Amino acid sequence: MALEIIGGARSNFVRTVRMVAEEKGVPYEHISAMPHSDEVKAINPFGQIPVMRHDGLEIPESHAIATYIDTAFDGPALVPMEPKEAAAVNRWVSAVNTGVDQMLMRKYVVEYAFHKDEDGNVVRDVIDQTVKRLPKMFAMLDGAVAGGYLGGDSFTMADCFLMPILAAVQNFPEGKENLETSTNLSAYFAKLSERPSFTKTAA
Ligand SMILES: N[C@@H](CCC(=O)N[C@@H](CS)C(=O)NCC(=O)O)C(=O)O
């Protein structure tokens, strides 16, 4: 059975696992589904996307899915085999999957996109708190990509986690401004935006 990646295309985590499949050259079917839909809850009791089906295996969680695709198929390894090199990639996968996603997606992008008052205006309480913390986050990320890629000098799974978040954040004014003034990060974003894995997975 073909690999099936399930979840709406606008989700940063769905885009991450699709990027992993594209980078590996693994054919897959993308099936759009909303969080908490029956199809998603059948695989993830938390109702979050993405979820994946392949060859009798059904799993949730973007990191588990990305690791499965990276290790079960041929193609360039997105996490090195050597333990110390793998740790240097995995620390960034974890950091982006937790702290970076929480701030930039949950407390900024998602607030802009979905938190509206009854007249349809964006409710800014959480956004305004987050905006104060953006310069520190962007400075940290700017330093982390100084070698050309996240945490290093070659493309890895960590980049598949970060790029969809940057793509979403720069759609909103403060995110765009912070990205533009982060020299390393804006060069990184421009360079990696040209990868087919990124262009093919745009929502
Ligand atoms: N830890 C999960 C987080 C996934 C996640 O937050 N997905 C979002 C969409 S980007 C979602 O399903 N949100 C709905 C919800 O949390 O109820 C993973 O890495 O897959």
The ligand as an SDF file (V2000), in Angstrom:
LIG
                    3D

 20 19  0  0  0  0  0  0  0  0999 V2000
    2.8990   16.9170   18.5220 N   0  0  0  0  0  0  0  0  0  0  0  0
    2.1080   16.9530   17.3070 C   0  0  0  0  0  0  0  0  0  0  0  0
    1.5140   18.3480   17.1290 C   0  0  0  0  0  0  0  0  0  0  0  0
    0.6660   18.4320   15.8830 C   0  0  0  0  0  0  0  0  0  0  0  0
   -0.1840   19.6820   15.8480 C   0  0  0  0  0  0  0  0  0  0  0  0
   -0.1160   20.5650   16.7340 O   0  0  0  0  0  0  0  0  0  0  0  0
   -0.9880   19.7620   14.7960 N   0  0  0  0  0  0  0  0  0  0  0  0
   -1.9130   20.8620   14.7030 C   0  0  0  0  0  0  0  0  0  0  0  0
   -1.9790   21.3580   13.2490 C   0  0  0  0  0  0  0  0  0  0  0  0
   -0.4300   22.0640   12.7580 S   0  0  0  0  0  0  0  0  0  0  0  0
   -3.2770   20.3800   15.1340 C   0  0  0  0  0  0  0  0  0  0  0  0
   -3.6750   19.2840   14.8020 O   0  0  0  0  0  0  0  0  0  0  0  0
   -3.9880   21.2320   15.8930 N   0  0  0  0  0  0  0  0  0  0  0  0
   -5.2880   20.9310   16.3990 C   0  0  0  0  0  0  0  0  0  0  0  0
   -5.2670   20.6720   17.8710 C   0  0  0  0  0  0  0  0  0  0  0  0
   -4.1920   20.7230   18.5120 O   0  0  0  0  0  0  0  0  0  0  0  0
   -6.3350   20.4320   18.4250 O   0  0  0  0  0  0  0  0  0  0  0  0
    2.9520   16.5470   16.1110 C   0  0  0  0  0  0  0  0  0  0  0  0
    4.1620   16.8280   16.1370 O   0  0  0  0  0  0  0  0  0  0  0  0
    2.4230   15.9500   15.1590 O   0  0  0  0  0  0  0  0  0  0  0  0
  1  2  1  0
  2  3  1  0
  2 18  1  0
  3  4  1  0
  4  5  1  0
  5  6  2  0
  5  7  1  0
  7  8  1  0
  8  9  1  0
  8 11  1  0
  9 10  1  0
 11 12  2  0
 11 13  1  0
 13 14  1  0
 14 15  1  0
 15 16  2  0
 15 17  1  0
 18 19  2  0
 18 20  1  0
M  END
$$$$
